[in-house]
Amino acid sequence: MKIIAFGASPSKHSINKQLATYAAHLFENAEVEVLDLNDFQMPLFSVDIEKEIGQHPLAQVFLDKIASADLLVVSMAENNGNYSAAFKNVFDWCSRIMGKVFQGKPMLLMATSDGKRGGKTVLEIATNAFPRYGADIKATFSLPSFYENFDKEKGIISNPELDNQLKDIIEHFSAE
């Protein structure tokens, strides 16, 4: 099974990328490829730029990565209660090539933040919107208070209750 994982944030030290990486590696017998949104920087999408340059080649590369996956593990960054601008831009460019950006792939959709809600607002927005764009969301998970509940040195969830919650989701996910 091939997993494509990414944190929907351009931060070089993205806590969402750390969570997605951890979760993806919990799946047994999986080949994991972790994407970095910084590898998909494109001009801010507008129809005027699209008319000028056409479809951006990096959008097709991103779509090809999605196509190569058996499973997507995505952790959404919450910027002012919504998607990060970097993710939204990649998504916008991709959707102009293929409306079903997520191509019917099963998805573990997550979010984390340094706050107690753990990105629940953006997680709710994505949970409602992504199926319209081809996501087959099998499960969701929110990690609150990232810096209190994640050991960055070890790259693991340090809160046993939350860690077991995620592991139970993945165990159930794998059994489907």
C-alpha positions in Angstrom: 0.0 0.0 0.0 1.3 3.4 -0.9 0.5 6.4 1.3 0.8 10.0 0.3 0.9 12.2 3.4 1.2 15.9 3.8 0.5 18.8 6.2 -1.5 21.5 4.5 1.0 24.2 5.6 4.0 25.9 4.0 5.9 26.1 7.3 9.3 24.5 7.2 8.6 23.2 10.8 4.9 22.4 10.1 3.2 20.7 13.1 0.6 19.3 10.7 3.3 17.8 8.5 4.8 16.2 11.7 1.4 14.8 12.6 0.7 13.5 9.1 4.2 11.9 9.0 3.6 10.2 12.3 0.2 8.9 11.4 1.2 7.6 8.0 4.0 5.6 9.5 1.6 3.9 11.9 0.1 2.0 8.9 1.6 -1.5 8.7 3.4 -2.6 5.5 3.0 0.8 3.8 5.3 2.7 1.6 5.0 6.3 2.8 5.8 9.4 0.7 5.6 12.7 2.6 5.0 15.8 0.4 6.1 19.3 1.3 3.8 22.1 0.1 6.9 24.2 -0.5 7.7 21.9 -3.4 4.5 23.1 -5.1 4.8 26.9 -5.0 3.0 28.5 -7.8 1.8 32.0 -8.5 -1.4 33.0 -6.7 -4.1 31.5 -8.8 -6.3 33.8 -10.9 -8.0 33.2 -14.2 -5.9 36.0 -15.7 -2.6 34.2 -14.8 -4.1 30.9 -16.0 -4.9 32.5 -19.4 -1.4 33.8 -19.5 0.6 30.7 -18.5 -1.9 27.8 -18.9 -2.1 25.0 -16.4 0.8 25.1 -14.0 3.0 22.0 -14.3 3.5 21.7 -10.6 -0.3 21.3 -10.2 -0.1 18.2 -12.5 2.8 16.9 -10.5 0.7 17.2 -7.3 -2.2 15.4 -9.0 0.1 12.7 -10.2 1.3 12.2 -6.6 -2.3 11.8 -5.5 -3.0 9.4 -8.3 0.0 7.2 -7.2 -1.5 6.7 -3.7 -3.7 4.0 -2.3 -4.4 6.2 0.7 -4.1 9.9 1.6 -3.1 11.1 5.1 -3.7 14.8 5.2 -3.4 17.1 8.2 -4.9 20.6 7.8 -3.2 23.7 9.1 -5.7 26.2 10.5 -5.1 29.8 9.5 -7.7 32.2 10.9 -10.2 29.3 11.0 -9.6 28.2 7.4 -7.2 26.5 5.0 -3.7 27.9 4.7 -3.3 30.2 1.7 -0.5 27.9 0.4 -2.8 24.8 0.4 -5.7 26.7 -1.1 -3.5 27.9 -3.9 -2.2 24.4 -4.7 -5.8 23.1 -4.5 -7.1 25.9 -6.8 -4.5 25.2 -9.5 -5.1 21.4 -9.3 -8.9 21.8 -9.5 -8.6 23.6 -12.8 -7.0 20.4 -14.2 -9.1 17.9 -12.4 -12.3 18.8 -10.5 -12.0 15.7 -8.3 -8.6 16.6 -6.9 -8.5 13.7 -4.4 -9.5 11.2 -7.2 -11.7 9.0 -5.0 -8.8 8.0 -2.7 -9.5 6.9 0.8 -8.4 9.6 3.3 -7.4 10.0 6.9 -8.1 13.7 7.5 -6.6 15.4 10.5 -5.7 18.7 12.0 -3.6 20.0 14.8 -2.8 23.4 16.3 -1.2 24.8 19.4 -4.7 25.6 20.7 -7.1 23.4 22.7 -9.4 22.9 19.7 -6.7 21.3 17.6 -7.8 22.8 14.3 -11.3 21.6 14.6 -12.7 24.5 12.6 -10.6 23.8 9.5 -11.2 20.1 10.0 -14.9 20.6 9.9 -14.6 22.8 6.8 -12.5 20.2 5.0 -14.7 17.3 6.1 -17.7 19.0 4.5 -15.9 20.2 1.4 -13.4 17.5 0.4 -15.9 14.8 -0.7 -17.2 17.2 -3.4 -13.6 17.1 -4.7 -13.2 13.3 -4.7 -12.1 12.6 -1.2 -13.3 9.4 0.4 -12.9 10.5 4.0 -12.7 7.3 6.1 -11.8 8.9 9.4 -10.9 12.2 11.1 -8.7 13.1 14.0 -7.8 16.3 15.8 -4.8 16.7 18.0 -5.3 19.6 20.5 -2.4 21.6 22.1 0.3 20.1 19.8 3.2 21.3 21.9 1.8 19.7 25.0 0.7 16.4 23.3 3.5 15.7 20.7 7.1 14.9 21.4 9.0 16.6 18.6 12.3 14.9 19.5 10.7 11.4 19.1 8.2 12.4 16.5 5.3 10.8 18.3 2.1 11.7 20.2 3.2 11.9 23.8 -0.3 11.9 25.3 -1.2 8.1 25.7 -4.9 8.7 25.5 -4.7 10.7 22.3 -2.1 8.4 20.8 -4.3 5.4 21.5 -7.2 7.2 19.9 -5.3 7.7 16.7 -3.9 4.1 16.7 -7.5 2.8 17.2 -8.6 4.9 14.2 -5.8 3.5 12.1 -6.4 -0.1 13.2 -10.0 0.2 12.2 -9.0 2.0 9.0 -6.6 -0.8 8.1 -9.3 -3.4 8.7 -11.6 -2.0 6.1 
